[in-house]
Amino acid sequence: MKSARIIEVCRMGIVNYLDALKLQERLIAARKSHKIPDTLLSLQHPPTYTLGKRRTDHNLLVPESDLGKIGAELYYTQRGGDITFHGPHQAILYPIISLRDVGLGARKYVEKLELTMIELASLYGVRACPGKSGETGVWVGDRKIGAIGVRISNGITSHGLAFNSNPDLNYFKHIVACGIEDKEVTSLKRETDMVLPTEEVIEDQLISCFTTQFGYTSIIWKDKESLLCGDDGDTR
């Protein structure tokens, strides 16, 4: 009989990108020292552009000084991948998990993140698939519906995936999304004929798809305030 595999999950709501980055760094350190189990953050960000460690600034199509005019911020990160956008009505998961404990390599980990978003899309009759060679993320035909950008440090993951449920797609016009030219970005709202439920339902469905793909058998729900205050041991 297999032992239970536990993950702590926190619904964070809308969180400033820098605050989420600092929280991830703290959770990475705690996971490395075995103070916490695998942890999953479910959240959204205010309008934010992020660049990966390759620093492909040329894929930002407007001057950085003009971002304030469209209500967006820009952050540089140490994740993989190219420039992307995060904003309201986009479901984001940041897994802080030990790949050694789940028995996965980096490639298989990314594949499971793709399958997480593909499974969610399928619940709404949308047939999504991984990108072709050189095209990261998850696609519906030639339209990108989900982005992936991960960081792995000593076997511990951070950053993760962003699934476009119904974000303002106009923000993507200011970047070459993920460095892939001449391809559209789409959303679940645009691709399905179904009426979408609340964002909370979609986010919970994404969490469920993730935990299924990664074989977790038990979820412990964490309180947002306990995480932000640094009390990693408090659960509700």
Secondary structure, 3 states (H helix, E strand, C coil): CCCCCEEEEEEEEECCHHHHHHHHHHHHHHHHCCCCCCEEEEEECCCEEEECCCCCHHHECCCHHHHHHHCCEEEECCCCCCCEEECCCEEEEEEECEHHHHCCCHHHHHHHHHHHHHHHHHCCCCCCEECCCCCCCEEECCEEEEEEEEEEECCEEEEEEEEECCCCHHHHHHECHHHCCCCEECCHHHHCCCCCCCHHHHHHHHHHHHHHHCCCCEEEEECHHHHHCCCCCCCC
